[in-house]
Amino acid sequence: MATILRAFVSTCANKLATLIKERVVLVLGVKDELKRLQRRMEIIEGVLEDAERQRIQDSAIDTWLNELKDVMYDADDIIDICRYKGGNLLEDQPSSSSNPLVRCLFPLLSCFSTIRVRHEIGGRIKSLNNRLEEIHKDKVMFSLKDGGTNDPRVTRASAIMTSPLLDVDVVGTEIEAAAAELVKRIISKEGKQHQIIAIVGMGGVGKTTLAQKVYNDPTMKNHFSVIVWTCVTRSYSEIELLKEIIRSSGGDYGRAESIAELHQKLRAVVSGKRFFLVLDDVWQSDVWTNLFRVPLQSGEGNGRILITTRDQNVAKGMGAVHIHEVKQLSIKFGWQLLCKRAYLEREEDVLSLRDVGIQIVKKCGGLPLAIKTVAGILATKEPNKREWEKLLGSDAWSMKKFPQDLTGALYLSYEDLSPELKQCFLYCSFYPEGELLVRENLIRFWIAEGFIKVKRGGDQIMEDTAEEYYNELVRRSLLQLDPVYINGNGCRMHDLLRSLAQYLSQSESFYGDPQYLDPTTLSKIRRLSIAKEGQTVVIPPGLETKHLCLRTLLLFKSPPRVENDWFTRFAYLRVLVLTGEGIESIPDSLGDLIHLRMLDLADTRISKLPDSLGHLTNLQILNLLNCEHLNALPIGLTRLCNLRYLGVAYSSLNDVPRGIGRLQFLNDLQGFIAAGEYGSGEMQEGWELNEIESLSQLRWLQIEKLERAKYGVELERKHHLRILDLKCTLQVERASQQPYSEEEINKIEEIFEKLSPPPCLENLRFDGFFGRQYPTYMATLSSLRHLILLDCISCPHLPPLGQLPHLRYLDIDGALAVVTIGLEFLGNGVTAFPKLEFLYFNNMPNWEEWSMGEEIEDEGGAASTLFQNS
């Protein structure tokens, strides 16, 4: 159920409508059959909302939907095949040749090929129509209500690896009293040298919130010299967990890789110190008895360990001296939390909705997580009694076939989503437990999977729509922002919500080791995510001779070997992630994956890509970040006409094909290498900057080796550009290691000045800029929120940034020429840095003075307007 059929059928019908108008359909002679297929889809689409609502309770409807889903996957495949095969036939048609023999023979040879292809594709489409006709005539179809195709729900923008930072929406005196009592007990000098204290309660009841409250109490930092927070999760890596504790304690594990070596490192770090360790979300007692007990207790330090767990037996097995059980929220505080998260602010609304609101709180069983997710629904609706009573009366509260720990409130929050948002939510459970979910990565996955509904009219691109989906899931508390990321770029998924998503998608998606699946189950899986590391990907016995129907394969810890016939086994892949140092080469059979939309080879050791890459004309995402051995891109790259993201930064890339400017959909380009001295034929040393001019949809642009550029280009008309990263090679990294000449310094200043970004820019980074003065446009970037100036070693003065109205984050690192920071930094205005929250100065050894002028130093009024949010 990872694919929501209502959204999928709608997408396929729209694709067919577009395909029918293309020349390839005329060549193939399948227009009538495709129209028939499209009409049938549109008829069935109307009943799918009712069907998907009933499928959990009705096995007949579930079976009917699974049959329909199989047909839709095949229909989606045939759309790609029509374009691919039909495109090849169009290319094979003869041009006006001067050789009459060629003109005579070619039509005969081409005719046989065309007949065979047309017969093959026509037969497949006709078979699909017959299957769809049978599904339409099924009696199940007549028991369903036609709900139409317009969805009123909101899709617009208007196991969790926990963080120690406190949730701002904590309510109630109960948690205050509990936190105070636990702090008092933890800092007490009575009892054993090392003590374990446990917080116990059911999932979603607020154990982590209470632990955060204790961890952030000022008393803890005053009492302990080392305080560490880590999340254990159900399936943890002993090595990685030990490394994290050592690093968070201020130590360095160096090259240690074994448990014995890391135990020695951890013991050394905490020896003789007072330490406080929080182990959040513990599922097994052996994380203490087998992993942490010996190194922590064998030192001369004094330690307190606070754990959170759902199971009292785990706490007892770890030897907890005190167990605090977290009870469900009272009705009073549950109502407070609901009001807060539903943004119920007017007193008259609070009074008029109190009775129905308290009934909703009771339905949530006092679980803060359930209350927050339900409040996320209410926040999208009008604050009136009719809307709230409608939610209270929903059938979703009483789904009988759910596992016991998945409450109806969580399913209700899922059920209220639009079909597009449901798909995006379910996909988040595909990551490893405890994984940070990065917004841009999620957006790319959703686009590659076809989950983003293209908006007609206007100039909004899919990535903007996908970001709206992300923000909507955050607003509904289905994803929880990680406060470490100030720009909202990182989030987590609560383990209960992850369990819900995995339960709902289990019929076609699997996360884990596929060797535990029987061949029949695996043959039906469409999406497979493997986190286990091994020597190779093992396909279970019984499937060796079959084509698997996988559309998504994620190998987060890739094997060191990819067999030559490996790609031919996965012919229908849309998304392929092969990351990690194990991968050293990619076979030429990669070009057979004609359906592929996303190829992620980040962090691998590949030095080149096969020339067959150019066959992947459906490819939208190509991630080659941190491929340190990659030195060239194949000529076929410029044939990837649907490419939207190209990430080649942090590689050894130098030789690239001409013509990247032809990729009109490219909107995220990380690692654009500025052109060097040579260039012959179709390959060249980097790209000329003028190739950027035709890329009108750019949202994110990172340019490297700018010192090689011959001239700059204007970026002011890039109306989608939000992130700009401009990088020069540091002197110490140059082959000659010679200082930049006066001519080079003047040229780089001119190039940076020319690269003037549009007013919509939000993030800007200069890395290694060696000019003596910053570009003049820096004081005019009215939308800028995030600015990093890294290793700008030659500028003696900082740019006038104080009047940037939205700047929240400013990081200045390696400004070696700065001696004094004065009024020029603030700009001309009464209030400087009105929105600044984070300000960092690092590696500035020559900085001697910060002078704000006599008037500001003598008069406190003006000084009070500096950094008012920092």
N, C-alpha and C positions, 0 to 999 in steps of 0.2 A: 504493500500500500504506500510505498515511498512515492510512487507516481499516483497523483490524484487524477482519476480518470476524467472527471469533468473538465479539468484544465488541459489534460493531455489530448482529449478528443477535440476540444476547441482549437488547440494549437495545430493539430494535424489537419483539421478542416481548413484553417487559414492557410497553411502551407500548400494544400492542394489547390486552393483558389489561386494562389500565386503561380504555382507550377503550370496550371492549365493554360496560362497566358504565354508561356515561354516557347521558344522555337523547338526545344528538344522534344516537346510533346508531339509536334507535327511530324518530326522525323521518325518518332517511334510509333505513331499512329494509334495512340491510346487515349485520346482526348475524351471520347464518350465513356469509356470505362472509368476514367478518373472522375468525371462529373458524377457518375452514378455512385461512386464511392463517397464522394464529398456529400451528396444529398443524404445518403443513409446515415452518415456520421452526424449531420446536423439534426436529424430526426431523433436519434438515440440520445444525443446530448441533453435534450430537455428533461429526461427522467433520471439523470445521473445524480442530481443533488439528493433526491429521495432515496435512491439506491444506496449511495455511500453512507447515508445516515442510518440505514437499516441493516447494513451488512454484518455488523458485529453481533447482532441478535438473531439474524436469519441466515442459516447456512446455504439455502437455495440461492438467495440473492448474492451471497459471497461467491458462490461457484459461477453464477452468471457473469458477475463482474470480472472474475479472473479469466474467463473465456474471452470476454470483450477486450480485456487488457492485452492478451496475447495477439489478438488480431490487430490492435492499434500499434503495438510494437512492430509487427510485420509491415503495416502500412507506412509507418515512419521510415522504416528501412527502404521500402520501395521508392519513396520520394527521393532519397539520396541516390539510389541506383539509377533512377530515370535521368537525373541530372548528369551523373557520371557517364553512363553508357551513351546517352543521347548527345552529350557534349563531345565524346570521342567520335561519334558518327559525323557530327558537324565538322570537326577538325579534319576528318578523313576525306571530306568532299574535295574534289580536285579544283585547283585554281586554274586560271586561263594559262595552260601550258603551251609552250611553243612547239612541243613535240606531239604531232598528231597520233603517234603510236600510243603514247601515254594516255591521251584523251580517249582513245578507243578502248584500251584494255581496262582502264581504271573503273569505268561504270560497271563492267561485268564482275570484277573482283569485289567491288564495294557492294554490289547488289546482294551477293551471297551472304556477306557479313551482316548487312542491314536486315535481311529477312530473318536470319537466325536470332539476332538480338531482339527484333520486334516480336517474334514469336515467343521467345523466352519471357520477356517482360510482360507482354500482353497476357500470357497464360497466368502469371503470378497475380496480376491485378484482378483478373476474372475470378481466380480462386478466392482472393480476399473478399470480393463482392459477394460470392456465394456463402462464404462463412458469416459475413456480416448480416446477410439476409436471414440465415438460420437463427442468429442471435436475436434479430428483430422480431421474428415470429414466435420466439419462446414465450411461454405463458407467463413467465416471470415479468416480462416486459409490460404486460397488460395489467399487472397488479401495482405498478408504480405510478406515482403522480407526476404529471408534467409540470415542472416548476419554472419553465422558461430558462433562458440563458443569461438573464441580467442578474448580476450578483450585487446586492446592496451593501455588502460588507466592505470595510475600509481597507484599502491597500496603499493609501497615499501617505505622504509624510505629514502631518499635522501632529556522571560522576564528576563532579566539579572540582577543579583545582582551586581551592579557596584562597582568598586574599586576607591578610590580617587587618586591612583597613575596614573601619566600621561603617555599616550601612546607615545612611542618614535617616532612614524611616523607622528607627527603633521607637516603640511606644511602650508605655506602662511603667509603673513603679515596681512591678514584680521583678523585672530583669535588672533594675537598678539595685534592688535589695540583694538579689542572688549574686550579682557581680561583686558587690561590696563584701559579701560574706566569703566568697571564694578568694578574693584578693587578700583578705585578712588571714585566711587559712594558709594561703600559699607563702606569704612573707613571714609567717610565724616561725620562730626558731625552735619550737618544740618538735619533738619526734626525731625520726631518722634523718641521716645526712642527705639521703635521696628519697623523695616521696613522689608517688603518682596520685593525682587527683583526677577523677573522671566526671564528665558531663554526659549523661545518658538520656536518650529520648528517641521517639519514632522519627522517621524521615520527614523533613520539612517543618519540624516543630520549633526550630530556632536554636539548636545546639551551637552551630557555628557563630551565630550572632552573639550569643552569650560569651563564647570564648573570645570573640573579637573585642567585646566590651572589657573583659579582664585583661587581655593582651595590651590594649591601648590605655589602660589606667596609668596615669603619670607615676604612681607609686612603683610600678614594676621597673621602669627604667632607672629609678633612683636606687632600687634595692638590688638589681641584678646587673652585672657587667656584660653578660651575654644573653640576649633574648632572641629566640628563633621561632618562626612559624613555618610549618610545612604540612602539606596535605598528603596523606598516605594513600588513599583510594583502595578500592577492592583488589586490583591487580597492580602491584607496585614492583619496581625494579630495585632490588636491594642495593646494587652498586650506585644507581642514580640517586637513590634516597640518601645514602651516606655522603655522596659528593655534595648534595644540596645542603645538608646540615653543616658540613665542614665549611662550605663557601659562605653560608649565611652567618656562621659564627665568626667570620673574619679570617678563616684559615685558607690554606692553599693545599689542595690534594696532589698537585704536581702531576707526575706520571703514574700515580698509584691506580691500579685497576682491580686488584683482588680485594675481597672482603677483609682479609688479614691486614693488608697494607693500609686500607682505609680506616680500620679500627685503630691502628697506631696513630694515624693522623688526627682522628677525632679525639682520641684520648689526650693528645698533646695540646689540642686547641682549648679544651675545657679544663685542663688540669690546673688546680689552684684557683679557680674562678667560681663565682656564684652565677649559675646559669638557669634560665627559664626556657623550657622547650614546650611548644604546643604541637601535638600530633593530632591533626584534625581528620575526622572520617576514618577511624581505625576499624577494620573488619576482622582482624585476627590478632590474637594476643602474642603470637610469635614475633611480631615486628619489634616487640620489646625484649622478650625472653631470648630470642636468637640473634637479634641484630644490634640493639642499642644498649642493653643492660650492661654487658661487659665493658665496653669502652667508656661509658658514662660513669659507672660506679667504681671503676678501678683507679680513677684519678683521685687527686686530693681535693677536688672541688666540692661545692655544695649545690645540689640541683633540685629543681622542682619540675615535674613533667605534668602537663595538663593534656588530657586526651578527650576527644569527643567520639562517641560510638552509639550505635543503635542497640547494642547487645550488652546487657549487664554481665553476662558470662565472660565477655572479652575483658571488661574492666576488672572483674575478679581474677581472671587468669593472669593479668598483668600485675596483680598485687596492689590495686588501688587502696589507699588508706581512707579515702572518702569518695562517695559516689553521690553526685547531685543529679536528681532526675528532673528534667524539664517537662513541665505539664503544658497542656494546650492553653492557648490564650483564653482569658476570660471573655465573656460576651462584651463587657465594657471596653476592654482594650482591643478586642477584635474589631469592634465598631469604629474605634478611633483609627485603627490601621486602614480599614476599608475607606473611610472618609479621606484619609491622607493620600492614599494611592489612587483613588478615583477622582482626586482634585475637586472634592466637594467643599467649597469655600464659603458660599453664601449661607448665612444662618437659617434663612427660610427653607433652603434645600435640605440642610441637615435635619431640621425638625420634621419636614413633610415626608422624608424618606427613611426616617429612623426605624419605623416598625418593619417595613419590608427589608431594610438593610440588616437588621438584627436577625431576621429569618435566614438571610443569605449567609451571615456569619456562622449561624448554627449549622447550616448545610456544609460549611467548610470544615467542620469538626475542630475548630480552634487552631488549625494549622496555619501559621503565618504565610507559608509558601502558597497554599491554596487561596487564602484571602487576597494576596497580592496579585495572583494571576486572574482571579475573578474581577478584582478592581481594575485590572488592565482592560477588561472588556467594557466595564461600565464607563471608563474614562473616554471611550470612543462614542458613547451614546448620549442623547439628551438627558439631563438630570431630572427626569420626571417619573412619576409612580408607574405609569404604563410600561415604560421601557424596563424598569427594574423588576416589575412583577412578571413580565414576559420572560426575563432571564431566570427568575426564581422558578417558573413553571416548566422549564426546559426538561425534556426527557433525558438529556445527557447526564443529569445527576445520578441516574439509577441504571447505569450499564451493568448488567448482571454478569457478563462474561469477563470482566476485567480482573486482573490479579488483585489480591486484597489490598496491597500497599499503594495501588493507583486509585486515588480518590476521584469521584465524579466531578469535583470542581476542576481538576486538572484537565479532564477530557472536555469539559464544558468550554474551557479556554481555548482548547484546540478546535473544537467544533465551530466556534464563532469566527474562525479565520476564513478568509476567502480561499478558493482552491489554490491559487498561486502561493499564498502565504503558507498554506498547509504543507505543500511540497518543500518549501524552503526550511520550515521548522523541522520536518522529519529528517531532512538531509543532515542537520547539525548533529544527529546522534551517530553519524558515520565516522566521526573522529574518535581517537582513543580516549578512554575515560580520563578525565582530568586535564585534557588538552586545552590550551588557550585557542580560542577561535578568533582569527584575525579577520576583520571586516573585509578587506580587499580580497583575501583568499576565498572567503565565502561567496562574495559577489562573482568571482570568476567561475567557481564551481556551478553556481546557480545558472549562470548564462550558458555555460557549456552543456548543462543538462536540459536546457530549453525551458526552464521554469519561469523566465521573465516575460511578462506580457508586453509586447511592443505597443507603445502608445502611438496612435495615429495623429498626424498633424503636429505642428510645433517642431522644435529642434532638440527635444530631450532624448538622450541616448540611453541604451539599455542599462549601462552602468549606473546612471542617475536613478533610474527606476528601481534597480536592485538595491541601491543604498536606502531608498525609501522603505523597501521591504524590511531591510535590516533594522532600521530605526523603529518601524512599527512593532516588530517582535520584541525589541528592547522596551518600548513603551508599555507593552502588554505583560512585561515581566517574564516572558518565555525565554528570553536571554538576559543575562545579568552582566552589565558593564563591569569590566575590571578597572577599579579606580586607579591602578598604576598607569593606565593609558589615558592621558588627559584629553585626548581628542576623540575619545569614544571608539578607538580603532580595535580594541580587544574586548572580548566578552567570554563568559563561561555559561555552561548549561548545567542547571541543578541535576543531581543524579536521578531524582524522581521524574523530572521531565524527560531526561534522556531515556529512562526505562519506558516511559509512556511512548516516546517516539519509536523506540526499538520494537515495542510490542505491536504498534500499529503498522509497522513496515516489515514485519518478520516474514511475510509471504514471499517477498522478492528481494530482500536485502539481508546481508549477513555481515556481522563484524566479528572477527575471531580467526580461528585456525580452520580452514576448509577441510582438513583431513578428518574432522569429526563429523562431517556431513556425509550422508549416504549419496550415491551417484544420482538417484532420482531427484532428491532435493536440490543438489548442486546444479543439475541440468536446468532447473527452473529459476535459479537465482539470476537476477539482473544486475545487482550491485553487490560487490564483494570488497570488503576492506580488511586487509591482513596487517596486523601489527607485529606478528611474530617474526623474528629474524632466523633465517636458515640459509643453507647452501644453495638452494634453488627452489623455485615454486613447484610443488608437487601436486600433480593432478591425480585425484583418487582413482583407483582401478575401476575399469568399466566405462571410463569416459575418454580413453586415449584416442579413439577413432572418431569421436564426435566433435562437432563444432559447438562450443559452449555459447549460450545466448547472452553472455555478460555484456552489459553496456558500460559498466563502470568497474574499474579495478584500481584499488588504491593499495600500494605497497609502501608503507611508511618506513619500513626498514628493508630495503631491497636486497635480494640475494646477489652474490657476486657474479652470477652467471645467468645470461639470457640465451636460451637455446635458439638455433637458427630458425626452427619451425615454430617457435613460441608464438609469434604474432599471428601466424596463419590459423592457430587454434582459437583465437579471440577475434574473429572477423567482424563482429558487430560493435566493437568498443567505440564509445563516444568519449570517455574520460579515462586517461591512463596516467597514473602517478607511479614513477619509478625513481625514488630519491635515495640518496646515500652514496657513500664512497665505494660500495660494492660494484656498481655498474661502471665498466670501463669501455664498452663498445655497444653499439646498436646495430643489429643486422639490417640488410637492405630490404628485408621483407616488411619493415615498418611501412613502406609505401603502399602495402596492400590494405591498410586500415582506412578505407575510404570514408568511413562514417566518423572518423575521429574529430572531435571538437577541441579537446584539451590534451596536451602532452606536457607533463611535468617531469623534467630530468634534473631538477635542481640538486646541487651538492654532489653530483656524480663525478667520475674521473674520465669522462669521455673527452677525446681530443677533436672529434669531428662528428658530423651527422651524415647519414647516407644521402646520396643525391636523390633518392626516391622520396625524400621529404616533400619535394615539389608536387607529388601526386596528391597530397592531402589538402585538397582545395576547400574542404569544409572546416579546416582547422581554424579555431578562434583564439586559443590560448597556447602559447609556447613559452615555457618557463625553463630558462637555462641559467638561472642565478647561481653564483658561486661554483660554476664549473671551471675550476682553476686551470685545467689543462686544455680547455677549448680555445683554439686559436683561429678558427675560420668557420664561416657559415656557408652552406651550399648555395649554388646559383639559383636553385629552385625555390629559395625562400621568397623571392619576389613574385612567385606565382600563387602564393597563398592569399588569394583575393579576399577572404573573409577574416583575416587575422585581425584581432582586436587588442591583443596583449603580446608584447615581446619583451622578455626579461633576459638580458645578457650581461648585466652588471657583475662586477667582481669576478671576471674571467680574464683569460689571457688573449681575448679576441683582438684581432688586428685585420685580417683579410675578410672582406665582406662583399656581397654582390651589389652592383649598381641598381638603383631604381626602387629603394625602399619607400620613396615618396608615392609610388603607385598604390600602396596599400591603404586605400581610402578610409577603411573602417578602423585603422590603428589609432587607439586613443590612450594607450598606456605603453610607453616606450622607455624602458629602463636599461641604460647602457649604450646609448647612441654614441659611437666612437667618432670623434671629429677626424676629418680626412688628413692623411699624412702627405708624403712627397710623391709617392708613385701611384700609378693606376693604369692598368692596361686591359683592354678587352672588357669582359663583364665583371671582373673582380678588381678590387681596389683596396688601398690601405685606409680604412675608415670611410665615412660618408661625408660629402660636402654638406654644410649646414643648410644650403638652399633646398635640400630634399625635404626639410621640415615644413617648408612653406605650404605645400599642398596637403599636409595632414591637418585638416580643419577640425577634427574631433578630439584632438589631444586633451586629455585630462591630467596626465602625469607624464612629465618629461625629465629624464636624467641624461645629461650630456657629459661625457668623459673626454679627457685629453684635449681640453679646449685650447691649450697652448699651441696645438698643431693647426688650428683653424686659420684660414686665410682672411676671413671677414665674418661679421656677425649678421644675423637676420632678425627682423622684427617679429615679436611674439604678441604684440598688442591686440591683434585680431583673433587670437585663439580664445574664443569666448567660453570654452569649456575648461580651460587650463586652471587647475587648482593646486597642483604640486609641481615645483620646478627645482631641480637639483643640478647645479653647475659645478663641474669639478675640473681642476687642473692637476697635472702631475707634480708632486713635490720635488724640490731640487734633489733631495737625497735619493729619490726613486728614479731619477733620470739616468739613462745609460752613461752619460758623461759625468754626471753629478756636478756639472759646472753651474755657477749662478746664472740666473736669467739676465740677458743683456738689457741695456736701456731701450733698445728697439723692441725687444720682446715685451718689456713692461708696458711701454706705450701702446703696443698693439693689443695686449690683453685688456687694458682699460677701455679701449675703443670697442672691442668685441663685447665685453660685459655691458657696456653702455647701450650698445645696439640691441642686445637681447632684452629689451624692455618688456616686462610681462603685462598682461591685461589687468584691469582693476579687480577682477574676480579672484585673483590668486590668493590662496589661503596659507600655503606652506612654501617657504623658500629656504634653500640651503646653498651656501657658498663653501666649497671645499678646496683648499689649496690656492685660492686667488692670490696672485703675487703682485697685483697692482698696488700703487701707493695711495689711491683714493677710490672710495666706493662709488658705484653708479649713482647718479643724481635721483633716479626714480625710487630709491629705497624709502624716502620719506613720504611718498605719495601712494603707497600700496594700501588703500583704504580697507580692504577685506582681509589683510594679512593677520593670521592668528598664531603662526608658529614660525620662528626664525632661528636658524643655526648658522653661525659664522665660525667655520672650523679652519684653523691653520691659515688664516689671512695674515701672513707674517710681516708684510711690508707696510700696512696702513697705520700711520701714527695716530690717527683720530678715528673714533667710532662714528658711524653715520647717525644723523639726527632722527632717532626712532621714537622719541617720547610722545609724538602727536599721532602715532598710529592708533586709531580708535578701538581696534579689536584685538590687538596683540596680547596674547595670553602667555606665551612661552618664548623666552629669549635665552639662548645658550651661546656664549662667546668663549671659544676655546682656542688657545694657541696664537693670540694676538700679540706677538712678540715685540712689535714696534711701539705698542702703546705705553706711554709713560704717565700721562695725565688724562683723566676723564673729567670733562667740564660741562658747562652749560650747553655746548653744541650738541651733546648727547640727548638733551631733553627736547630740543626743538623750541619753537616759538608758540607758547600757549600757557594758560593759567594752570592747567592740570596736565601733568606728564604721566604717561603710561596708565591711562584710566582703567584698563582691563587686565593689566599684567598680574599673573599669579605665580609664575615660576621664572626666576632669574638666576642664571649660573655664569660665573666667571671661573675659568680654569686655565692653567698653564700660561700665565702672563707674568713671567719673572721680572720684567722691567717696569711694571706698573708701580708707580710711587705715590700718586696723589689722586684723590677724588675731590674735585673742587666744584661746589655748586654755586659759588658766588657769595659775596657778603650779604646781599639782601635776603637770600634764602637761609643763610646760616644764622642771621640775627633775628629774623622774624619767623616765628614758629608757624604762622598761618600758611605760608607758601609751602613750607617743608611738609606740611600735613597732607598736601595733595600729590606727593610723590609716591609711586608704587602703592596706591591705596588698596590694591587687592592682593599684594604679595604676601 
